[in-house]
Every structure is written in structure tokens, then in C-alpha cells.
Amino acid sequence: MPKKYLKVLVFALVFILTLSFTSFLNAQEEDSTSDLPSDVANYEPTAADKVLMVQPAVCYITSVFYGYVLDPWTNQWSDYYYEAFGGTGFVVNPDTGHIVTAGHVIDINEAEFKYDLIYSYLMDTYGDFGELDGWTDADWNWAYENIKVEGSEGPPYDLEVYVQFNTAIASEPQGPGRSSYLRAEVVAKSPFEQRDIGILRITPQTGRSLSSALLGDSSMIEVQDAVTMIGYPWTSDIGQDNPLSPTVTNGTVSGKQMVGGTEWVQIQGDVRPGNSGGPVLDKNGNVIGIVSAGTDNTNNYIRPSNDIKSFLNAENKLGLVDQEWRTGLAMFRLKHFSEAIKRFDAVLNLSAGHLLAQEYKAKAQANMGQDVPLAADTTMASVTEETTAVVSVSETTVPVAAQETGLSKKVLWGIIGGAIGGLIFIVLIIVLIIMLAKRGSRPPVQQQAPSYQQPAQPQQVTSNAENIEKTKSDEEEKLNFCPNCGAKVDDEQVFCAKCGNKLK
């Protein structure tokens, strides 16, 4: 069998085997994710459930702005001075770690920051000696104009952003690089005067998988629609080591307006400082905006989610943690406590700090006496969501349509594809064995040793000898006649006897 055909056959075998294995895995995955009890698959989450599904994606954000002051009299740089600011954000892609917040949560007025640091440095350095007593506004203006304030890499300042999930601690930052919070990267920022949107990114870690929230269509918002706000309002100034838990408040859409070429949605609801950047949910649990500004605690404004979509530059999706958490919550509501505990354990294996999974696992364990098992009369939902009659199969049941085929359509096609691939694989193996067997039964071919001088063929020798003899006879014939007059001459003659032509 030629080598090139053997290579083609081996390649075909590998390709078919890979395709069949992939089809089988897809079938297994589809089978494992689609076969939920019909009451769980058809469970309609309550308004409270929709908030609980989003809440694990919400995080507390701490922004630390710091810089160094150059003393004009000693020409020496000070230690760092900082200002910290807190706000709220939420994850929109658990795989890439993208987080949305308000732009002003990760931004600061440069002029005010510089003035605050100069004032703090001068008061700390010279205030105790009374050297600043009697300073006028002109003196402070001079200090502002002439004293440099820069970050470690130049003006205007350095920024570090940190993120905490579930329960946060409002503690005094320990300085650059020494914070216990999860460090975040600023990907993009739109100032308050524009869209007031900030995009952060953190690195997902093993055992700390992220939850996510979905962005809705803010163009569908109508006045008097009910909304829900989730965030971390400040309970006290930063530095008191107070735990901050996310709070949930309800409100309504009271109006829409355009300011400076951008859209604002007015909300009537209790929102406090610290809620900035937090998600605002519609009745379906989708984010239709983020908290941006307010004139008082009940009259607030949000930036619409469609602006976020155009600014995000990343896919908005849910993750495995969300899938397990939502399924477990539905099972908990339906009193399938033992099954719900399994789902909550899966959540905690992925994200050990998932406080809601811990809470509802404890509630499920406390209610095990009222557990409703997935018994023989519990129906199973097929992947095609067919609402046909059901028949019992062991502890669960499946639709009749699924019973007739044995599995759902996608699973069935996956197994059929794997079976066909396996059959082709077996046929090709048999063909390969037969060809190799035939190749082994052939007698060995005796190969001649290579020779650089091939023996001349007999007919070629005869032909060449005849040509040589003919050539010689022609030459002799030419030498026996005078080329001038054609008279016959002898070989020894020098001149032709007839015409006197010189022959030699």
C-alpha cells in the first residue's frame, strides 16, 4: 500500500474519531443541562427572586487617589497623601471580569485634589509651629500655583481601584499596593459631564468565580414603571471599619430628559451616596441603568443601559455560577430542599464567598423535614420544552415524545452522529487491516543493485556497427575519385592524372 494512501487513511481515522467524540460530549452536555424537573424549568421567579439572582454580581468599589507634594522650601517630596471614594458596580461578564460602574466613582476633580493635598501637607508640616497663622487667600493661591503635586509616575495623581463582593468593609486604605481588596484595572472612563460610565476589569480566580447581570433595553422604559436599585450606601465615613451590606430599594420611573446631549432617566426612590454606579433593575430583573446623580435622597437620575452597551466593548453574559444559583433558588422555592442543597454546594465550590448560597443552603437544611423529593410523579422537561403527556422512569419521568426517541432530539442526533462515526471508523480499520495483510502476503521483490553503467542493448550495438561500416565505406568511396573532375584515382596519388588537381 503506497505511503501516501496510508497517511490519508490515518488522517481520516483521526478526523472521524475526533468528530464522533465531540458529538458524544455535546450530547452528554446537553443531556446534563436540559433534564430539569418541569416544575423547576417552568418556575416563574418572583420579584424578590429576580433581585436575588442579580445581587451576587453587585460589588463595592473603593477608589484611592494619591499623590506626593514637593516642598518649595526644602525641595523634597513628601510621603504619599490620598483621598478615597466609595461606590457600587456590577459584573457584566464573569469570564473576562468586566465590571460597570459610574464614571465619577473612579474619577476626581484634579484642582480640588491638588488643593486638598497641599493644604494637608502644609498643615501637617508647618501648622503646629504657627507659621501658617495669618495666611491670606493670596498666600494660599500662591501655594496652589507654585507647589507641585504629582503621582509616582507624574501628574496629576495615581489611582488604585479595589473591588469587594457580597459584604464589604469600609476601612481606611493602607496605602499603595497594601490594600486587602481585589485590585481592578480601569479599562475605560467617561466623565460625569458626558456619559458618566466607568468600565473596570478584574482577573477571575479559582474558587472565586464571578456572578453576572444582564443589561436590558432602556429604550423600553416608560414613566411609572417599577424599578429596583441595589447598592452600597455609606453607613459612615471611610475609616470606621464598618461592614457594608448591599441594600435593595424600590422606586418608579418619574421622567426622562436630555441634558448636555445625553439622556437621563429620573427615578423616585431612596438612593444615598455610595449607590453611585449601582444597577437599576426593571420588572424582569434586567439592568436598565446605573445610578449617577441626585438632587436629594428621593429624586435621583440614572444613566440608561443602552449607553452602557455602546461603551462596554465586551460581551454581556451569565456564567456557570448564575446557572447553578438560579436553579438552586427555584428548587428551594419549590421545596426540593435536598436537590437545592446540591446546587448551592456547586455554587460554593465555584465561589466560596457566595454569601447568598451559604444563607439559602442553611435555610434548606433547616427545612429538610418538609423536603419534597423528585419522586416518580415529578415530570422532567425536555430540551425542546414539549408539553406532552409523561410516563414514569425510575424516580423521575420524561415526556412521551422523549420516551419514544429515548432522548431529546439534540441528544439523539448527537448519539446518532457518534454511532455513524464509530461505524465508519470500524470499516476503515477493517480496510486497513485487509490492505496490510495483502501487502504482507506478496513475495519479496528482488531489486537489482544500482549501477551507474547500464549494459548496452544488443540491438543498439548492431545498429551502431552498421553505421560505422557505412560511414567508412562512404569515406573510402570519396577518396577513390577526384573531387574536381571525378576521375578515379589511387590512394597513393598526390595529383589527379586527368585534371592535375592536388589530392593531398
C-alpha positions as CSV (number, residue, x, y, z in Angstrom):
1,M,0.0,0.0,0.0
2,P,1.5,3.4,-1.0
3,K,2.6,5.5,1.9
4,K,0.5,8.5,0.7
5,Y,-2.7,6.4,0.8
6,L,-1.8,5.2,4.3
7,K,-1.3,8.7,5.5
8,V,-4.7,9.8,4.1
9,L,-6.4,6.8,5.7
10,V,-4.8,7.6,9.1
11,F,-5.8,11.2,8.8
12,A,-9.4,10.2,8.0
13,L,-9.5,7.9,11.0
14,V,-8.3,10.6,13.4
15,F,-10.8,13.2,12.0
16,I,-13.8,10.8,12.2
17,L,-12.8,9.7,15.7
18,T,-12.5,13.4,16.9
19,L,-15.8,14.3,15.3
20,S,-17.6,11.4,16.9
21,F,-16.1,12.1,20.3
22,T,-17.1,15.7,20.1
23,S,-20.7,14.8,19.2
24,F,-20.8,12.4,22.1
25,L,-19.6,15.1,24.5
26,N,-22.1,17.6,23.2
27,A,-24.8,15.1,23.6
28,Q,-23.7,14.4,27.2
29,E,-23.6,18.1,28.0
30,E,-27.0,18.8,26.5
31,D,-28.4,15.8,28.4
32,S,-26.9,17.0,31.7
33,T,-28.2,20.6,31.4
34,S,-31.6,20.1,29.9
35,D,-33.2,17.4,32.1
36,L,-34.6,19.6,34.8
37,P,-37.9,18.8,36.6
38,S,-40.7,20.5,34.7
39,D,-41.8,22.4,37.7
40,V,-38.2,23.8,38.1
41,A,-37.9,24.5,34.4
42,N,-41.2,26.3,34.3
43,Y,-40.8,28.1,37.6
44,E,-41.6,31.8,37.3
45,P,-39.3,33.8,39.6
46,T,-40.9,36.3,41.9
47,A,-39.8,40.0,42.1
48,A,-37.7,39.1,45.1
49,D,-36.1,36.2,43.2
50,K,-35.1,38.4,40.3
51,V,-33.2,40.7,42.7
52,L,-31.5,37.7,44.5
53,M,-30.3,36.5,41.1
54,V,-28.6,39.8,40.4
55,Q,-27.4,40.7,43.9
56,P,-24.2,38.4,43.8
57,A,-22.9,40.3,40.8
58,V,-23.0,43.6,42.7
59,C,-19.8,44.8,44.2
60,Y,-18.4,47.6,46.4
61,I,-15.8,49.7,44.8
62,T,-13.1,51.7,46.6
63,S,-11.1,54.3,44.6
64,V,-7.9,55.6,46.1
65,F,-6.4,58.7,44.6
66,Y,-2.9,59.6,46.0
67,G,0.0,61.8,45.2
68,Y,3.2,63.4,46.6
69,V,3.8,67.1,47.5
70,L,7.1,68.8,46.6
71,D,8.0,71.2,49.4
72,P,9.1,74.5,47.8
73,W,11.4,75.4,50.7
74,T,13.2,72.1,51.2
75,N,12.8,70.9,47.6
76,Q,11.9,67.4,49.0
77,W,9.0,65.2,48.2
78,S,6.6,64.3,50.9
79,D,5.2,60.8,51.7
80,Y,2.0,60.0,49.8
81,Y,-1.3,61.7,50.6
82,Y,-4.5,60.2,49.5
83,E,-8.3,60.6,49.2
84,A,-10.6,57.7,49.0
85,F,-14.0,57.4,47.5
86,G,-16.6,54.5,47.6
87,G,-19.3,53.4,45.1
88,T,-21.1,50.5,43.6
89,G,-20.6,48.4,40.5
90,F,-21.7,45.1,39.0
91,V,-20.2,42.3,36.8
92,V,-21.4,42.0,33.2
93,N,-19.0,39.2,32.0
94,P,-17.9,36.6,34.5
95,D,-15.3,35.1,32.2
96,T,-13.4,38.3,31.4
97,G,-14.1,40.1,34.7
98,H,-15.6,43.2,33.2
99,I,-17.4,45.5,35.7
100,V,-19.6,48.5,35.1
101,T,-19.8,51.5,37.5
102,A,-20.3,55.2,37.4
103,G,-17.5,57.3,35.8
104,H,-17.3,59.6,38.8
105,V,-16.6,56.7,41.1
106,I,-13.2,56.3,39.6
107,D,-12.6,60.0,38.7
108,I,-11.8,63.0,40.8
109,N,-11.5,66.8,40.3
110,E,-7.8,67.4,39.7
111,A,-7.9,71.0,41.0
112,E,-9.7,70.1,44.2
113,F,-7.4,67.1,44.8
114,K,-4.3,69.2,44.4
115,Y,-5.5,71.9,46.7
116,D,-6.6,69.3,49.4
117,L,-3.1,67.6,49.3
118,I,-1.2,70.9,49.5
119,Y,-3.4,72.1,52.4
120,S,-3.0,68.8,54.3
121,Y,0.8,68.7,53.7
122,L,1.3,72.4,54.8
123,M,-0.8,71.9,57.9
124,D,0.9,68.7,58.9
125,T,4.4,70.2,58.3
126,Y,4.1,73.8,59.4
127,G,0.7,74.2,61.1
128,D,1.9,73.2,64.5
129,F,4.6,75.9,64.5
130,G,2.1,78.7,63.7
131,E,3.9,79.5,60.5
132,L,0.6,79.5,58.6
133,D,-1.2,81.7,61.0
134,G,-2.4,84.8,59.2
135,W,-2.1,83.3,55.7
136,T,-4.4,85.2,53.4
137,D,-6.2,83.9,50.4
138,A,-3.4,85.3,48.3
139,D,-0.9,83.2,50.2
140,W,-2.9,80.0,49.6
141,N,-3.3,80.9,45.9
142,W,0.4,81.3,45.7
143,A,0.9,77.8,47.3
144,Y,-1.5,76.3,44.8
145,E,0.2,77.9,41.9
146,N,3.8,77.1,42.9
147,I,3.7,73.8,44.8
148,K,3.9,70.6,42.7
149,V,1.6,67.7,43.3
150,E,2.3,64.5,41.3
151,G,1.8,60.8,41.3
152,S,4.6,58.3,41.3
153,E,4.7,58.4,37.5
154,G,4.0,62.1,37.1
155,P,1.0,64.4,37.3
156,P,-1.8,64.6,38.1
157,Y,-2.2,61.7,40.6
158,D,-2.0,57.9,41.0
159,L,-5.2,55.8,41.1
160,E,-5.8,52.4,42.6
161,V,-9.2,50.8,42.4
162,Y,-10.3,47.8,44.5
163,V,-13.4,45.6,44.5
164,Q,-15.2,43.6,47.2
165,F,-18.2,41.3,46.7
166,N,-21.1,40.4,49.0
167,T,-20.3,42.0,52.3
168,A,-17.7,44.8,52.2
169,I,-15.7,46.5,54.9
170,A,-15.3,50.3,54.8
171,S,-11.8,50.5,56.1
172,E,-9.0,53.0,55.8
173,P,-6.8,52.1,52.8
174,Q,-3.4,51.0,53.9
175,G,-1.6,52.8,51.1
176,P,-0.5,51.9,47.6
177,G,-0.2,48.2,47.0
178,R,-1.0,47.2,50.5
179,S,-4.8,47.0,50.4
180,S,-6.7,43.8,51.1
181,Y,-9.2,44.4,48.4
182,L,-9.3,42.8,45.0
183,R,-7.3,45.0,42.6
184,A,-9.1,46.2,39.5
185,E,-7.9,47.7,36.2
186,V,-9.6,50.8,34.7
187,V,-10.4,49.9,31.1
188,A,-12.4,52.9,30.1
189,K,-13.9,56.0,31.6
190,S,-16.5,58.6,30.5
191,P,-16.5,61.7,32.8
192,F,-19.6,62.8,34.6
193,E,-20.2,65.6,32.1
194,Q,-20.5,63.1,29.3
195,R,-21.9,59.6,29.9
196,D,-20.6,59.0,33.5
197,I,-19.7,55.4,32.8
198,G,-16.7,53.5,34.1
199,I,-15.5,50.1,32.9
200,L,-13.3,48.1,35.2
201,R,-11.7,44.6,34.9
202,I,-10.6,42.1,37.4
203,T,-8.9,38.7,37.0
204,P,-11.2,35.8,37.8
205,Q,-9.6,33.4,40.3
206,T,-10.1,29.8,41.1
207,G,-12.6,29.3,43.8
208,R,-13.8,32.9,43.3
209,S,-15.9,32.6,40.1
210,L,-18.0,35.6,39.3
211,S,-21.7,36.1,39.0
212,S,-23.1,38.4,36.4
213,A,-26.1,40.7,35.5
214,L,-27.7,41.2,32.1
215,L,-28.2,44.6,30.5
216,G,-31.8,45.3,29.3
217,D,-33.2,47.6,26.7
218,S,-33.5,51.1,28.3
219,S,-35.5,52.4,25.3
220,M,-38.5,50.3,26.5
221,I,-38.6,52.2,29.9
222,E,-41.9,54.0,30.5
223,V,-42.9,56.6,33.1
224,Q,-44.3,55.0,36.2
225,D,-42.5,51.7,35.6
226,A,-41.4,50.0,38.8
227,V,-37.6,49.7,39.3
228,T,-35.3,48.3,41.9
229,M,-31.9,49.7,43.0
230,I,-29.1,47.6,44.5
231,G,-26.0,49.3,46.0
232,Y,-23.8,50.0,49.0
233,P,-24.9,53.3,50.6
234,W,-22.3,54.7,53.0
235,T,-23.2,54.0,56.7
236,S,-20.4,56.1,57.9
237,D,-17.2,57.7,56.8
238,I,-14.4,55.5,55.5
239,G,-12.1,54.6,58.2
240,Q,-14.5,53.3,60.8
241,D,-14.2,49.6,59.8
242,N,-17.9,49.2,59.4
243,P,-19.3,46.3,57.4
244,L,-21.3,47.4,54.4
245,S,-24.1,45.1,53.1
246,P,-25.8,45.7,49.8
247,T,-29.2,47.3,50.2
248,V,-32.3,47.0,47.9
249,T,-34.7,49.8,47.5
250,N,-37.7,50.2,45.2
251,G,-38.8,53.2,43.1
252,T,-40.6,54.3,40.0
253,V,-39.6,56.0,36.7
254,S,-40.8,59.6,37.0
255,G,-39.4,61.1,33.8
256,K,-36.9,61.3,31.0
257,Q,-34.9,64.3,29.9
258,M,-31.9,65.3,27.8
259,V,-29.1,67.3,29.4
260,G,-26.0,68.3,27.5
261,G,-26.8,66.0,24.7
262,T,-27.1,62.9,26.9
263,E,-30.2,61.1,28.2
264,W,-31.1,61.0,31.9
265,V,-33.9,58.9,33.4
266,Q,-35.4,60.3,36.5
267,I,-36.2,57.9,39.4
268,Q,-38.2,58.4,42.5
269,G,-36.7,56.2,45.2
270,D,-34.4,56.2,48.2
271,V,-30.8,56.3,46.9
272,R,-27.9,57.5,49.0
273,P,-24.2,58.4,48.5
274,G,-22.4,55.1,47.8
275,N,-25.2,53.8,45.5
276,S,-23.5,55.6,42.5
277,G,-22.8,53.1,39.8
278,G,-25.2,50.5,41.2
279,P,-27.6,48.7,38.9
280,V,-31.2,49.7,38.5
281,L,-33.4,46.7,37.5
282,D,-36.7,46.5,35.6
283,K,-39.5,44.1,36.4
284,N,-37.7,41.3,34.6
285,G,-34.5,41.7,36.6
286,N,-32.5,43.2,33.8
287,V,-30.3,46.2,34.3
288,I,-31.8,49.3,32.6
289,G,-29.4,51.9,34.0
290,I,-26.9,52.8,36.7
291,V,-27.3,55.4,39.5
292,S,-25.5,58.6,38.5
293,A,-26.8,61.7,40.3
294,G,-29.4,63.1,42.6
295,T,-30.8,66.3,43.9
296,D,-31.9,64.7,47.2
297,N,-32.3,61.2,48.6
298,T,-35.5,60.5,46.7
299,N,-35.1,62.4,43.5
300,N,-32.3,60.7,41.5
301,Y,-31.1,60.2,38.0
302,I,-29.7,57.2,36.2
303,R,-27.7,56.7,33.0
304,P,-29.5,54.3,30.6
305,S,-28.3,50.8,29.9
306,N,-28.2,51.4,26.1
307,D,-25.4,53.9,26.7
308,I,-23.5,51.3,28.7
309,K,-23.9,48.8,25.8
310,S,-22.3,51.2,23.3
311,F,-19.5,51.9,25.7
312,L,-18.8,48.4,27.1
313,N,-16.9,46.8,24.2
314,A,-17.3,43.3,25.8
315,E,-19.8,40.5,25.7
316,N,-22.6,40.7,28.3
317,K,-23.3,37.1,29.5
318,L,-24.2,35.0,32.5
319,G,-21.8,32.3,33.9
320,L,-22.0,28.8,35.4
321,V,-22.4,30.3,38.9
322,D,-25.5,32.1,37.8
323,Q,-26.9,28.9,36.3
324,E,-26.4,26.8,39.4
325,W,-27.6,29.6,41.7
326,R,-30.8,30.3,39.8
327,T,-31.6,26.6,39.5
328,G,-31.0,26.1,43.3
329,L,-33.1,29.0,44.1
330,A,-36.0,27.7,42.1
331,M,-35.7,24.3,43.7
332,F,-35.6,25.9,47.1
333,R,-38.9,27.8,46.4
334,L,-40.5,24.5,45.2
335,K,-39.4,22.8,48.5
336,H,-37.0,20.4,46.7
337,F,-34.6,21.2,49.6
338,S,-32.3,18.2,49.2
339,E,-31.8,19.0,45.5
340,A,-31.4,22.7,46.2
341,I,-28.6,21.9,48.6
342,K,-26.7,20.1,45.9
343,R,-27.0,23.2,43.7
344,F,-25.9,25.5,46.4
345,D,-22.9,23.3,47.1
346,A,-22.0,23.5,43.4
347,V,-22.2,27.3,43.7
348,L,-19.9,27.3,46.8
349,N,-17.4,25.1,45.0
350,L,-17.2,27.7,42.3
351,S,-17.4,30.7,44.5
352,A,-16.6,30.1,48.2
353,G,-17.6,33.6,49.2
354,H,-21.1,33.4,47.7
355,L,-23.0,34.6,50.8
356,L,-26.5,34.0,49.4
357,A,-25.7,30.4,48.6
358,Q,-24.5,29.9,52.1
359,E,-27.6,31.6,53.5
360,Y,-30.1,29.6,51.5
361,K,-28.2,26.3,52.0
362,A,-28.6,26.8,55.7
363,K,-32.3,27.6,55.2
364,A,-32.7,24.4,53.1
365,Q,-31.0,22.3,55.7
366,A,-33.3,23.8,58.4
367,N,-36.4,22.8,56.3
368,M,-35.4,19.3,55.4
369,G,-38.4,17.9,57.3
370,Q,-40.6,19.4,54.6
371,D,-38.5,18.3,51.7
372,V,-40.4,17.4,48.5
373,P,-38.2,14.8,46.7
374,L,-38.1,14.4,42.9
375,A,-40.3,11.3,43.1
376,A,-41.8,9.1,40.4
377,D,-44.7,11.6,39.8
378,T,-42.3,14.5,39.2
379,T,-42.1,15.4,35.5
380,M,-39.0,16.1,33.5
381,A,-38.7,18.9,31.0
382,S,-37.2,18.1,27.6
383,V,-34.8,20.4,25.9
384,T,-37.5,21.2,23.2
385,E,-39.9,22.2,26.1
386,E,-42.6,20.0,24.7
387,T,-45.7,19.9,26.9
388,T,-46.7,16.3,26.2
389,A,-48.0,13.6,28.5
390,V,-45.5,11.9,30.8
391,V,-44.7,8.4,31.8
392,S,-42.7,7.3,34.8
393,V,-39.0,6.4,34.6
394,S,-37.4,5.3,37.9
395,E,-37.5,8.3,40.2
396,T,-38.3,10.8,37.5
397,T,-40.5,10.9,34.4
398,V,-39.9,12.1,30.9
399,P,-42.2,13.3,28.1
400,V,-43.8,10.7,25.9
401,A,-42.1,12.3,22.9
402,A,-38.8,11.9,24.6
403,Q,-39.6,8.3,25.6
404,E,-40.3,7.3,22.0
405,T,-37.0,8.6,20.9
406,G,-35.2,7.6,24.1
407,L,-33.7,11.1,24.5
408,S,-34.3,14.6,23.4
409,K,-33.7,15.5,19.7
410,K,-30.3,17.2,20.2
411,V,-29.1,14.3,22.4
412,L,-30.4,11.7,19.9
413,W,-28.7,13.4,17.0
414,G,-25.5,13.6,19.0
415,I,-25.6,9.9,19.7
416,I,-26.5,9.0,16.1
417,G,-23.6,11.1,14.9
418,G,-21.3,9.3,17.3
419,A,-22.6,5.9,16.2
420,I,-22.2,6.7,12.5
421,G,-18.7,8.0,13.1
422,G,-17.9,4.9,15.1
423,L,-19.2,2.6,12.3
424,I,-17.1,4.4,9.7
425,F,-14.1,4.1,12.0
426,I,-14.6,0.4,12.3
427,V,-15.0,0.0,8.5
428,L,-11.8,1.9,7.8
429,I,-9.9,-0.2,10.4
430,I,-11.1,-3.4,8.6
431,V,-10.0,-2.0,5.2
432,L,-6.6,-1.0,6.7
433,I,-6.1,-4.5,8.1
434,I,-7.0,-6.2,4.8
435,M,-4.6,-4.0,2.9
436,L,-1.8,-4.5,5.3
437,A,-2.5,-8.3,5.1
438,K,-2.3,-8.3,1.3
439,R,0.8,-6.3,1.5
440,G,2.4,-8.8,3.8
441,S,1.4,-11.9,1.5
442,R,3.3,-10.6,-1.6
443,P,6.6,-12.3,-2.4
444,P,9.6,-10.0,-1.8
445,V,10.7,-8.2,-4.9
446,Q,14.3,-8.7,-5.8
447,Q,15.8,-5.4,-6.5
448,Q,18.9,-5.0,-8.6
449,A,21.9,-3.3,-7.2
450,P,22.2,0.2,-8.5
451,S,24.7,0.6,-11.4
452,Y,26.0,3.7,-12.9
453,Q,26.9,1.9,-16.2
454,Q,24.0,0.2,-17.7
455,P,24.8,-2.6,-20.2
456,A,24.3,-1.8,-23.8
457,Q,21.3,-3.4,-25.5
458,P,22.3,-5.9,-28.3
459,Q,20.2,-4.3,-31.0
460,Q,21.9,-1.0,-30.2
461,V,25.4,-2.5,-30.7
462,T,24.4,-4.0,-34.1
463,S,22.9,-0.8,-35.3
464,N,26.0,1.3,-34.3
465,A,28.4,-1.1,-36.0
466,E,26.5,-1.0,-39.3
467,N,26.5,2.8,-39.1
468,I,30.3,2.9,-38.6
469,E,30.9,0.5,-41.5
470,K,28.7,2.5,-43.8
471,T,30.5,5.7,-42.8
472,K,33.9,4.2,-43.5
473,S,32.8,2.9,-46.9
474,D,31.5,6.3,-47.8
475,E,34.7,8.0,-46.9
476,E,36.7,5.4,-48.9
477,E,34.5,6.0,-51.8
478,K,35.1,9.7,-51.7
479,L,38.9,9.2,-51.6
480,N,38.9,7.0,-54.8
481,F,37.5,9.8,-57.0
482,C,38.9,13.3,-57.8
483,P,36.7,15.8,-56.3
484,N,37.4,18.2,-59.2
485,C,36.8,16.1,-62.3
486,G,35.5,12.8,-60.8
487,A,38.3,10.7,-62.4
488,K,39.2,7.6,-60.5
489,V,42.5,7.9,-58.6
490,D,44.6,5.7,-56.3
491,D,45.2,6.2,-52.7
492,E,48.9,7.0,-53.3
493,Q,48.3,9.7,-55.9
494,V,49.0,13.3,-55.0
495,F,47.8,14.9,-58.2
496,C,44.9,13.9,-60.5
497,A,46.3,12.4,-63.7
498,K,43.3,13.9,-65.7
499,C,43.0,17.5,-64.4
500,G,46.1,17.9,-62.3
501,N,44.1,18.8,-59.2
502,K,46.0,18.3,-55.9
503,L,44.5,15.4,-54.0
504,K,46.6,15.6,-50.7
